[in-house]
Amino acid sequence: MMEKIISQPSIDVVNPLLFSMGEDVMGFLNEVQLQYPEAISFASGRPDAKYFNIGQFSECLDYFVQHNVCEKGIEENIVLENLGQYNRTKGIINTEVAKYLFIDEFIKVNPEDILITVGAQEAIAIGITTLCDRENDVILVEDPAYIGITHFAKINDYKIESIPVIVNESSIKAIEDKILEHQEKGKKVKVVYVIPDFQNPTGNSMSLSNRHKLLALARLYDFVIFEDNAYGDFYYENEKLPTLKSLDENDTVIYLRSLSKTIYPSLRLCLMVVTQKVKVQGKIFALSDLMAKTKGYVTVNTPSIMQAMFGGLLLKNKFSLESLNAEKRTGMKEKRDQLLESLNHFFNKETQYWAENISWNLPAGGFFLILKVPFKVTKEDVIRCAEVNKVIFTPMSFFYMNEGGEKELRLAFSNVTKEEIINGVQRLSEFIKSKVKNQ
């Protein structure tokens, strides 16, 4: 009897833009971390799991259920059934979230202008998809940048270009120059994406003056600012600066408030604030309604059970996360301080002559620090350092759209202990010493 030959399906064509982004650098780093599990990793910007308090999940969920039973008079079985069902595309905890945004972030918003999305990545996706025309619109992002937006735009064939990280007035001027350049070509800068608070990957914090200047520029040239706030709660030096959205008097900002670092990543929630009105074919629409329409064809709705858990957390804490974040902020500051102390010790220019041309920034918040070295950092360096010195870092060049960061590396201190920081920096100093001496 002849064996039946089963032929495999042939897929001759995939999206060619998948290959326009170059190598999968984040995949590369994940592979290195898996291959060398004993190495101390400064590569990942994950939050510290010791603050997750996952055991509180069911308690918060039950609190949300009982609130609906007691305050709204809904039978418990109906509340539970609703949580297991398809639900509102915009979300089911919008009223609670609006109170939180007002209390903690001074953002006044109608609950109907909030979308609860599946993380900031979905918010970015539906924001760009709803607003941008591939042929005529341009998206500007700070360079280096969070690769989630740059790679999404490239895969989906949106025009995306770089601007400098906004550190001074010349950075604002660079945005204006880019806008005028595209106007001459008949194109419009539609979106400018920024992380004002402790930017990933640089750790830069946009000054209050530059926040006002960026808002003024948005009014002048009629573009939308995507404000991504994942790290704003982790400020270590001065008081928390106001968000762009809290300063926004002309509805130029779409606010993306990620909860992955504040609560925990697997919650997969982002609070998207969209207060704009738009005119389409002579009719006025709430932009949040159009965003919801797009979301409905992406994820349908955000899981209600996860929303209920966060809603219960807000209800239990009177719609504020400040007290919950205080311990996390203190813990992250201690790690940052330990990293700075270790760098000062192991890269001491007075006792280590080879460290003369090595420097680093002093991040006022966030999870990252940038180390500058006198040689080009390669993927091979990452592998060798992990294999020989048992420590892993991220080359800054991984985050640039264009050239840049070749002699810099990013150290993430959020998911390592203070002891690991000391040992990791010592190991890193040995690797860098050998590179400098062998130049």
Number of C-alpha atoms within 10 A of each C-alpha: 3 4 5 6 6 6 6 6 6 6 6 5 6 8 9 8 14 15 12 12 14 8 11 10 17 15 10 14 21 12 12 19 21 11 13 16 13 12 21 23 26 25 25 22 20 17 22 17 13 9 15 17 10 12 8 11 18 13 15 20 20 15 20 24 23 18 18 16 16 11 8 9 10 14 13 15 11 12 15 13 10 13 18 11 11 13 15 16 22 25 23 22 22 21 15 18 24 21 22 22 19 15 16 13 17 15 21 16 19 14 19 17 20 25 29 30 29 20 22 26 18 20 28 22 18 21 24 22 17 17 15 18 14 16 11 15 18 23 24 22 25 22 24 24 24 20 19 13 18 25 18 18 20 16 15 15 14 21 18 21 17 21 22 18 22 25 14 13 12 11 17 19 17 16 22 18 13 16 19 16 14 15 12 9 9 10 15 22 27 21 25 23 23 23 27 28 28 25 28 23 27 24 23 23 21 21 16 15 10 17 21 14 15 23 22 15 17 22 15 10 14 14 20 21 23 24 22 26 24 23 23 24 21 24 22 18 10 8 7 14 16 17 22 28 26 16 16 16 11 13 17 24 27 25 25 27 24 26 21 19 22 21 22 19 16 11 18 21 26 25 24 28 27 25 22 16 14 13 10 8 6 7 7 10 13 15 19 24 18 17 24 25 16 18 25 16 11 12 13 16 21 25 23 20 18 18 23 23 23 23 26 26 22 21 19 15 14 13 20 20 17 13 9 13 16 13 12 21 19 14 18 26 22 15 22 26 17 18 22 19 15 20 21 13 16 18 25 15 15 9 11 12 11 18 19 14 13 18 16 16 14 13 22 20 26 31 29 27 26 22 17 19 20 18 15 15 20 17 14 9 17 19 21 15 20 25 16 11 18 20 28 27 23 25 25 23 21 24 23 19 20 12 11 14 20 18 16 22 26 27 25 25 29 23 21 20 17 19 10 19 25 19 16 24 23 18 22 23 19 15 19 20 16 12 17 15 8 7 7
